[in-house]
Amino acid sequence: MNDIQLYLAPFQGITSNVYREIYTQHFDGIDKLFTAFFSSIHKWKIPPAKSIELAQTHHHGVRVIPQILSKDADEMLRFAQICADKGFEEINWNLGCPFPRVAHKKRGSGMLPYPEMVQEILDRLMPCMPVKFSIKCRLGYESPEEIQALLPVFAQFPLSELIVHARIGKQLYKGPVDLTTFEKIADKVASPLIYNGDIFSPDEFLSIQQRFQQINRWMLGRGLLTNPFLPATIKGIPLPEEPKILIRKFVDDLYFAYRHKMNDRLQSINVMKEMWSYLALSFDNPTKVFGKIKKCKSFDTYEDTVNLVFEKYQWMGSGGKR
Ligand SMILES: Cc1cc2nc3c(=O)[nH]c(=O)nc-3n(C[C@H](O)[C@H](O)[C@H](O)COP(=O)(O)O)c2cc1C
């Protein structure tokens, strides 16, 4: 399965520059990384707190794709040029964000019911785009039928990739993925098509892959945050004899990197808690593990709790309870 490519999905508040750097330092198997979405690029200069996310075009040799959430072609071009100047070769347009405060303004997945708006933006944008341009979208916002009207629009432009999260916006992250609709579009997409949604284990990957044999690029999200070895396992890369030891090292390195980045502010524990809300699911008692981590309010209690978790609970990888 060496020809398959696996991408790490963007997660606002989790897959930061720090996460991407430490993750790729410890784990193999990921071929592409994405920043969480940028928005409100009103000026040519990105504020320092955000520009750190564009500090590296690669992490340990893995390419980073900056992402923008916008409905303003000029803003997107400004972002593309800023990224081009920093050495990035591609940007990604977020047409998938489902949160009502975004979607109600016809942004993210909220734009999917309006193909004419997508057309207008791409018409203005694409002739001037200085880098490769890909899109991450859902099947629709209100209905999975919406993608049918979008595909002819997308097909008019040289998109480098189309990543489709097989849900509609209204579902948020709940309910089943809609493989039937994904199947209907799989052969109709002009650009390379990437599947995203609910790949939590190597078995789930295999069953979806069997259904879509024409797809060889896959984006992994919560399944990877839960089990960082998921890409390696899918690709058949051998795991260390004691995976739990490497998970521990990863968790510690991430924690100290965040403390360093945040000048030892307690906020670094909150960032770790976001990550633990997924990682806890790979232990044999996720509720207990996350319950303990969630309560930590100081560096000492966090460190003691992490020691206890690794001593007391078994690490199950993708085989934990969900
Ligand atoms: C907390 C959270 C933050 C997210 N942030 C982003 C984001 O910034 N950009 C984006 O395109 N998708 C974002 N997503 C969606 C994921 O990238 C991914 O598409 C989604 O989780 C489905 O994939 P999965 O089932 O493999 O997790 C986010 C999802 C969650 C739960």
The ligand as a MOL file (V3000), in Angstrom:
LIG
                    3D

  0  0  0     0  0            999 V3000
M  V30 BEGIN CTAB
M  V30 COUNTS 31 33 0 0 0
M  V30 BEGIN ATOM
M  V30 1 C -12.2150 20.9440 17.0770 0
M  V30 2 C -12.1500 20.8430 15.5720 0
M  V30 3 C -11.4800 21.8290 14.8360 0
M  V30 4 C -11.4250 21.7530 13.4320 0
M  V30 5 N -10.7660 22.7360 12.7300 0
M  V30 6 C -10.7390 22.6660 11.3630 0
M  V30 7 C -10.0720 23.6680 10.5770 0
M  V30 8 O -9.4840 24.6300 11.0850 0
M  V30 9 N -10.1070 23.5310 9.2290 0
M  V30 10 C -10.7320 22.4760 8.6050 0
M  V30 11 O -10.7280 22.3820 7.3800 0
M  V30 12 N -11.3380 21.5100 9.3280 0
M  V30 13 C -11.3540 21.5690 10.6700 0
M  V30 14 N -11.9530 20.5680 11.3800 0
M  V30 15 C -12.4630 19.3680 10.6590 0
M  V30 16 C -11.4060 18.2710 10.5370 0
M  V30 17 O -10.2920 18.7360 9.8120 0
M  V30 18 C -11.9640 17.0120 9.8110 0
M  V30 19 O -12.4060 17.3960 8.5360 0
M  V30 20 C -13.1260 16.3810 10.5720 0
M  V30 21 O -12.7780 16.1320 11.9230 0
M  V30 22 C -13.5530 15.0520 9.8990 0
M  V30 23 O -12.5010 14.1410 9.8380 0
M  V30 24 P -12.3650 12.9320 10.9120 0
M  V30 25 O -13.6950 12.2270 10.9420 0
M  V30 26 O -11.2590 12.0770 10.3600 0
M  V30 27 O -12.0510 13.5530 12.2230 0
M  V30 28 C -12.0420 20.6470 12.7670 0
M  V30 29 C -12.6990 19.6630 13.5130 0
M  V30 30 C -12.7950 19.7550 14.8970 0
M  V30 31 C -13.5270 18.6740 15.6520 0
M  V30 END ATOM
M  V30 BEGIN BOND
M  V30 1 1 1 2
M  V30 2 1 2 3
M  V30 3 2 2 30
M  V30 4 2 3 4
M  V30 5 1 4 5
M  V30 6 1 4 28
M  V30 7 2 5 6
M  V30 8 1 6 7
M  V30 9 1 6 13
M  V30 10 2 7 8
M  V30 11 1 7 9
M  V30 12 1 9 10
M  V30 13 2 10 11
M  V30 14 1 10 12
M  V30 15 2 12 13
M  V30 16 1 13 14
M  V30 17 1 14 15
M  V30 18 1 14 28
M  V30 19 1 15 16
M  V30 20 1 16 17
M  V30 21 1 16 18
M  V30 22 1 18 19
M  V30 23 1 18 20
M  V30 24 1 20 21
M  V30 25 1 20 22
M  V30 26 1 22 23
M  V30 27 1 23 24
M  V30 28 2 24 25
M  V30 29 1 24 26
M  V30 30 1 24 27
M  V30 31 2 28 29
M  V30 32 1 29 30
M  V30 33 1 30 31
M  V30 END BOND
M  V30 END CTAB
M  END
